[in-house]
Amino acid sequence: MAEFIKTPNGRYIAEDFFRRYGKKTLFPTTIEEKEKVLSEMISIYNKILSPPKVVLVSALRLGEMLSKKKEELEYGNWEDFIDKNLPFTIRTAQHYLSLYNNKDKIAKVESLREAYKLLKIIK
């Protein structure tokens, strides 16, 4: 069982993880923080289990949202918006935009990988 040290701010650090990797692992101490972390973990797990078509639909929706945001921004602010606000690169954003802009062309594919291949985003 892992040993934990309580820090002055009320969080816990896993000693064994710190010894192995040289990093501190912080664990939430309030019920709200624990519920938030668990909710995020479950959400990520569910996304991992999603069928490929669901992933493709999500990518298309993200492309649509990015397209609308790009139209709202002044010229030259697009890359800054991506860099400052989203957990992916401008190149990834361009891929999602490409999916959305070619939604009719990829209508019959069953996965994100197939769509990327059809659009020659990947080989």
MODELLER restraints for C-alpha pairs under 7 A, 6 or more apart:
rsr = mdl.restraints
at = mdl.atoms
rsr.add(forms.Gaussian(group=physical.xy_distance, feature=features.Distance(at['CA:2:A'], at['CA:14:A']), mean=6.50, stdev=0.5))
rsr.add(forms.Gaussian(group=physical.xy_distance, feature=features.Distance(at['CA:2:A'], at['CA:16:A']), mean=6.42, stdev=0.5))
rsr.add(forms.Gaussian(group=physical.xy_distance, feature=features.Distance(at['CA:3:A'], at['CA:14:A']), mean=6.01, stdev=0.5))
rsr.add(forms.Gaussian(group=physical.xy_distance, feature=features.Distance(at['CA:3:A'], at['CA:15:A']), mean=5.78, stdev=0.5))
rsr.add(forms.Gaussian(group=physical.xy_distance, feature=features.Distance(at['CA:3:A'], at['CA:16:A']), mean=6.91, stdev=0.5))
rsr.add(forms.Gaussian(group=physical.xy_distance, feature=features.Distance(at['CA:4:A'], at['CA:12:A']), mean=5.75, stdev=0.5))
rsr.add(forms.Gaussian(group=physical.xy_distance, feature=features.Distance(at['CA:4:A'], at['CA:13:A']), mean=5.27, stdev=0.5))
rsr.add(forms.Gaussian(group=physical.xy_distance, feature=features.Distance(at['CA:4:A'], at['CA:14:A']), mean=4.72, stdev=0.5))
rsr.add(forms.Gaussian(group=physical.xy_distance, feature=features.Distance(at['CA:4:A'], at['CA:15:A']), mean=5.77, stdev=0.5))
rsr.add(forms.Gaussian(group=physical.xy_distance, feature=features.Distance(at['CA:5:A'], at['CA:12:A']), mean=5.34, stdev=0.5))
rsr.add(forms.Gaussian(group=physical.xy_distance, feature=features.Distance(at['CA:5:A'], at['CA:13:A']), mean=5.20, stdev=0.5))
rsr.add(forms.Gaussian(group=physical.xy_distance, feature=features.Distance(at['CA:5:A'], at['CA:14:A']), mean=6.80, stdev=0.5))
rsr.add(forms.Gaussian(group=physical.xy_distance, feature=features.Distance(at['CA:6:A'], at['CA:12:A']), mean=4.50, stdev=0.5))
rsr.add(forms.Gaussian(group=physical.xy_distance, feature=features.Distance(at['CA:6:A'], at['CA:13:A']), mean=6.54, stdev=0.5))
rsr.add(forms.Gaussian(group=physical.xy_distance, feature=features.Distance(at['CA:10:A'], at['CA:29:A']), mean=6.84, stdev=0.5))
rsr.add(forms.Gaussian(group=physical.xy_distance, feature=features.Distance(at['CA:11:A'], at['CA:26:A']), mean=6.21, stdev=0.5))
rsr.add(forms.Gaussian(group=physical.xy_distance, feature=features.Distance(at['CA:11:A'], at['CA:27:A']), mean=5.96, stdev=0.5))
rsr.add(forms.Gaussian(group=physical.xy_distance, feature=features.Distance(at['CA:11:A'], at['CA:28:A']), mean=6.15, stdev=0.5))
rsr.add(forms.Gaussian(group=physical.xy_distance, feature=features.Distance(at['CA:11:A'], at['CA:29:A']), mean=5.81, stdev=0.5))
rsr.add(forms.Gaussian(group=physical.xy_distance, feature=features.Distance(at['CA:12:A'], at['CA:26:A']), mean=5.60, stdev=0.5))
rsr.add(forms.Gaussian(group=physical.xy_distance, feature=features.Distance(at['CA:12:A'], at['CA:27:A']), mean=5.39, stdev=0.5))
rsr.add(forms.Gaussian(group=physical.xy_distance, feature=features.Distance(at['CA:13:A'], at['CA:24:A']), mean=5.85, stdev=0.5))
rsr.add(forms.Gaussian(group=physical.xy_distance, feature=features.Distance(at['CA:13:A'], at['CA:25:A']), mean=5.22, stdev=0.5))
rsr.add(forms.Gaussian(group=physical.xy_distance, feature=features.Distance(at['CA:13:A'], at['CA:26:A']), mean=5.17, stdev=0.5))
rsr.add(forms.Gaussian(group=physical.xy_distance, feature=features.Distance(at['CA:13:A'], at['CA:27:A']), mean=6.77, stdev=0.5))
rsr.add(forms.Gaussian(group=physical.xy_distance, feature=features.Distance(at['CA:14:A'], at['CA:24:A']), mean=6.79, stdev=0.5))
rsr.add(forms.Gaussian(group=physical.xy_distance, feature=features.Distance(at['CA:14:A'], at['CA:25:A']), mean=5.72, stdev=0.5))
rsr.add(forms.Gaussian(group=physical.xy_distance, feature=features.Distance(at['CA:18:A'], at['CA:24:A']), mean=5.15, stdev=0.5))
rsr.add(forms.Gaussian(group=physical.xy_distance, feature=features.Distance(at['CA:28:A'], at['CA:34:A']), mean=5.51, stdev=0.5))
rsr.add(forms.Gaussian(group=physical.xy_distance, feature=features.Distance(at['CA:52:A'], at['CA:110:A']), mean=6.56, stdev=0.5))
rsr.add(forms.Gaussian(group=physical.xy_distance, feature=features.Distance(at['CA:52:A'], at['CA:111:A']), mean=4.73, stdev=0.5))
rsr.add(forms.Gaussian(group=physical.xy_distance, feature=features.Distance(at['CA:52:A'], at['CA:112:A']), mean=6.76, stdev=0.5))
rsr.add(forms.Gaussian(group=physical.xy_distance, feature=features.Distance(at['CA:53:A'], at['CA:110:A']), mean=5.17, stdev=0.5))
rsr.add(forms.Gaussian(group=physical.xy_distance, feature=features.Distance(at['CA:53:A'], at['CA:111:A']), mean=5.10, stdev=0.5))
rsr.add(forms.Gaussian(group=physical.xy_distance, feature=features.Distance(at['CA:55:A'], at['CA:112:A']), mean=6.63, stdev=0.5))
rsr.add(forms.Gaussian(group=physical.xy_distance, feature=features.Distance(at['CA:56:A'], at['CA:111:A']), mean=5.51, stdev=0.5))
rsr.add(forms.Gaussian(group=physical.xy_distance, feature=features.Distance(at['CA:56:A'], at['CA:112:A']), mean=4.72, stdev=0.5))
rsr.add(forms.Gaussian(group=physical.xy_distance, feature=features.Distance(at['CA:59:A'], at['CA:96:A']), mean=6.16, stdev=0.5))
rsr.add(forms.Gaussian(group=physical.xy_distance, feature=features.Distance(at['CA:60:A'], at['CA:96:A']), mean=6.61, stdev=0.5))
rsr.add(forms.Gaussian(group=physical.xy_distance, feature=features.Distance(at['CA:60:A'], at['CA:99:A']), mean=6.04, stdev=0.5))
rsr.add(forms.Gaussian(group=physical.xy_distance, feature=features.Distance(at['CA:60:A'], at['CA:100:A']), mean=5.24, stdev=0.5))
rsr.add(forms.Gaussian(group=physical.xy_distance, feature=features.Distance(at['CA:62:A'], at['CA:96:A']), mean=6.61, stdev=0.5))
rsr.add(forms.Gaussian(group=physical.xy_distance, feature=features.Distance(at['CA:63:A'], at['CA:96:A']), mean=4.39, stdev=0.5))
rsr.add(forms.Gaussian(group=physical.xy_distance, feature=features.Distance(at['CA:63:A'], at['CA:97:A']), mean=4.52, stdev=0.5))
rsr.add(forms.Gaussian(group=physical.xy_distance, feature=features.Distance(at['CA:63:A'], at['CA:99:A']), mean=6.57, stdev=0.5))
rsr.add(forms.Gaussian(group=physical.xy_distance, feature=features.Distance(at['CA:63:A'], at['CA:100:A']), mean=5.06, stdev=0.5))
rsr.add(forms.Gaussian(group=physical.xy_distance, feature=features.Distance(at['CA:64:A'], at['CA:100:A']), mean=5.77, stdev=0.5))
rsr.add(forms.Gaussian(group=physical.xy_distance, feature=features.Distance(at['CA:66:A'], at['CA:97:A']), mean=6.72, stdev=0.5))
rsr.add(forms.Gaussian(group=physical.xy_distance, feature=features.Distance(at['CA:67:A'], at['CA:97:A']), mean=6.25, stdev=0.5))
rsr.add(forms.Gaussian(group=physical.xy_distance, feature=features.Distance(at['CA:70:A'], at['CA:78:A']), mean=6.13, stdev=0.5))
rsr.add(forms.Gaussian(group=physical.xy_distance, feature=features.Distance(at['CA:79:A'], at['CA:90:A']), mean=6.19, stdev=0.5))
rsr.add(forms.Gaussian(group=physical.xy_distance, feature=features.Distance(at['CA:82:A'], at['CA:89:A']), mean=6.84, stdev=0.5))
rsr.add(forms.Gaussian(group=physical.xy_distance, feature=features.Distance(at['CA:82:A'], at['CA:90:A']), mean=6.16, stdev=0.5))
rsr.add(forms.Gaussian(group=physical.xy_distance, feature=features.Distance(at['CA:83:A'], at['CA:89:A']), mean=6.76, stdev=0.5))
rsr.add(forms.Gaussian(group=physical.xy_distance, feature=features.Distance(at['CA:106:A'], at['CA:115:A']), mean=5.79, stdev=0.5))
rsr.add(forms.Gaussian(group=physical.xy_distance, feature=features.Distance(at['CA:109:A'], at['CA:115:A']), mean=6.12, stdev=0.5))
rsr.add(forms.Gaussian(group=physical.xy_distance, feature=features.Distance(at['CA:116:A'], at['CA:122:A']), mean=5.63, stdev=0.5))
rsr.add(forms.Gaussian(group=physical.xy_distance, feature=features.Distance(at['CA:117:A'], at['CA:123:A']), mean=5.79, stdev=0.5))
